Amino acid sequence: DGHLIASAGEDQTVRIWDAETGQCLRTLQGFTSRVWSIAFQTQSSILASCDDQSIKLWSVESGQCLKTFRGYPQVNWSVTFIPNTAALACGGQEQIVRIWDLETETCHRSLKGHSRYVHALTHHPVEPLLASAAGNTIYVWNLETHDLTKILEGHEGQIWQIAFSPDGQHLATSSFDHTARLWDWQTGTCLKTLRGHQGWVFGLSFSPDGRFLVTSSIDKSIKLWDTSTGQCLKSFQIDTDWMSELTFSPDGQTMVSGGSHGDLILWSLDADKPLRVVKGHGGHISAICFTPNGQTFVSSSHDHTIKLWDATTFECLKTLIGHENMVSSVAYSSDHKMLASASHDETVRVWDIDTLECLKVLRAPRPYKDMNIQSVSGLTDAQKSTLTILGAVQKPTDKQ
């Protein structure tokens, strides 16, 4: 009837407002992530909301949650190969780190403990250790015993990216609390808090010798830090876009950053302006990864693609197509013969570096996979939507 307005957002709440006075009548809470979508029932007595984990039905009058439909989300945010093994790890909205055996194409271990979606993963350069970040917490796992060995806490916002230093002594994190941090991961102690950005900090990369750390932020800047002192040595400003991802080249002389609009930028540590800028993707760039020789690098994007680039000319050598939703992470295997990509299409794909062909498609099992619910009576639209998330399909039968 136009008397009420509902709004939802990243603060994990839904608010109902009086359209005439602008007064907030009630705040609906109980979400574990940002609320992506809301809709009034035709009579405006019930409001439906959707976050990363569930669909909730609310009484508009009382503000009470009437029902929660939980799906089985498989959206993958991060992926990394486990060195010296035929396995990789991926994390996402399940709040679980899954370890996949590439030979059998099965998930043979699930590391549980996070209470938020797993956004970032990184493996230790020497030890059989894996670090995972969810919310504002980092977990360090022993991959031989599969035990949780350390929990790092201190950030006041979502952690976006994590990285071990090249010597494995320290761990770096970037966060929405506008800071990056350097940790002694063995003791759980925060050694330095790097302050200076004026917004969320996204990209993060150690120089190959570990002396420097670069960070990028939504404030449209890139900062170079001395890891021993925590001092900001240099700041690069971008006028047109903010850089969501960046990484050092293997020689440590240059770095490549990727923007929210799809631009790829080559930087020299000795210059204030970019050396090269190309339109790399048709959407937000989510990851950049160099080959060890520094001659090529790959980038992934929300435009559903992965691209292989010549690091000198910035010429696109190949576009890998196959994912059906945004690609959130890429990682090379330790022998650099394979590339893994994680996507919001609920899959992890493994690519052959030489042929650039997709070797494997990994997908966690869903309990109602391929169950046809087309002719099932009594299901509401919300229930059908939840079952579809769980793997069910809606296909006409022969009788229909």
Buried (B, 14 or more C-beta within 10 A) or exposed (E): EEEBBBEBEEEBBBBBBEEEEEEEBBEBEBBBBBBEEBEBEEEBEBBBBBBBBBBBBBEBEEBEBEBEBEBBBBBBBBBBBBBEBEBBBBBBBBBBBBBBBBEEEEBEBEBEBBEBBBBBBBBBBEBBBBBBBBBBBBBBBBBEEEEBEBEBEBBEBBBBBBBBBBEBEBBBBBBBBBBBBBBBBBEBEBBBBBEBBEEBBBBBBBBBEBBBBBBBBBBBBBBBBBBEEBEBEEEBEBEEBBBBBBBBBBEBBBBBBBBBBBBBBBBBBEEEEBEBBBEBBEBBBBBBBBBEEBEBBBBBBBBBBBBBBEBEEBEBEEEBEBBEBBBBBBBBBBEEEBBBBBBBBBBBBBBEBEEBEBBBEBBBEBEBEEBEBEEEEEEEEBBBBBBBBBBBEEEEEEEE
